[in-house]
Amino acid sequence: MKILITSGGTSEAIDQVRSITNHASGHLGKIIAEACLAKGYEVTLVTTKNAVKPASHARLNLVEISNVASLQASLEPLVKNHQVLIHSMAVSDYTPVYMTGLEEVKQAEAIEDLLQKTNSENKISSKDDFQVLFLKKTPKVISQVKEWNPNIQLIGFKLLVGVPKEELFAVARDSIRRNQADYILANDLTEITADQHKAYLLDLKEEYPASTKQEIAQLILEKIAEKGE
C-alpha cells in the first residue's frame, strides 16, 4: 500500500527575511511515517524544512514544501497515485498581501485600495513604529483531495484549544462531511504535552481514543487496514 503523509507547518512569506508560520514540529507525522514503514508500506512524506523527519529508508520518499501554494502543487499529483492520505500538516489559514506603516493606512481613501498593492522591496522598512499587515485566506487544500482522487482514504486532523469535547467532536465531524474524509483526528492543544497526546479518531458515528502519539499512529494504521480489506 502506498501511504501519503503531510507533516510540519507551512510558512507564508511577508518579505525575503520575514514570514508568518505556526509551531507545528512534525513529530506526530514522523511517528506515523515510521509506523507505516514498520508495517511494510511505501511512504511519501510531504513536509517542511524545519520539521523533524524519519531516518532515511528504502521505502521512504521525502518531498519538501514551504507554503500553501507549494503544498497544493506538490500534493495534487501525489494524491492521484496513493491509496491513503494522512494529512497531519498544520496548514496556514492566511497568507500576506501587503504590509505598510500605520500612516499610509490612515491616509488611504479606501482599505480596498491597499489590498491591490504588494511589497516590492526585498526587506520591508522597519522605520515605522507600527506596521499593518493585510492577509488573505488561503485555499483549503484538504477540501480538494477527493476532487483529485475520489477513491483515496483521507484522514484529516482538527486542532482546537480549550473547548468542550462535544464542540471538538462537532467541529471534527463537520470537517468529515465538508471534505468527504474517512476520519478526522480531533485533538485539543491543552491536552498535548511532552509525554501525552490525547486525541480521538472520529468517523461520523464513533470515537476512538488515544493517549500518546504512538497510540495515534497505531490507531490510524488499524483503521487504514480495516478500510483496505
C-alpha positions, 0 to 999 in steps of 0.5 A: 500500500502506498501511504501519503503523509503531510507533516510540519507547518507551512510558512507564508512569506511577508518579505525575503527575511520575514514570514508568518508560520505556526509551531507545528514540529512534525513529530506526530507525522514522523511517528506515523511515517515510521509506523507505516514503514514498520508495517511494510508500506511505501511512504511519501512524506510531504513536509517542511524544512524545519520539521523533524523527519524519519531516518532515511529508508528504502521505502521512504520518499521525502518531498519538501514544501514551504507554503500553501501554494507549494503544498497544493502543487506538490500534493495534487499529483501525489494524491492521484497515485496513493491509496491513503492520505494522512494529512497531519500538516498544520496548514496556514489559514492566511497568507500576506498581501501587503504590509505598510506603516500605520500612516499610509493606512490612515491616509488611504481613501479606501482599505480596498485600495491597499489590498491591490498593492504588494511589497516590492522591496526585498526587506520591508522598512522597519522605520515605522513604529507600527506596521499593518499587515493585510492577509488573505485566506488561503485555499483549503487544500484538504477540501480538494483531495477527493476532487483529485482522487475520489477513491483515496482514504483521507484522514484529516486532523482538527486542532482546537484549544480549550473547548468542550469535547462535544464542540471538538467532536462537532467541529471534527465531524463537520470537517468529515462531511465538508471534505468527504474524509474517512476520519478526522483526528480531533485533538485539543492543544491543552491536552498535548504535552511532552509525554501525552497526546490525547486525541480521538479518531472520529468517523461520523458515528464513533470515537476512538481514543488515544493517549500518546502519539504512538497510540495515534499512529497505531490507531490510524494504521488499524483503521487504514487496514480495516478500510483496505480489506 
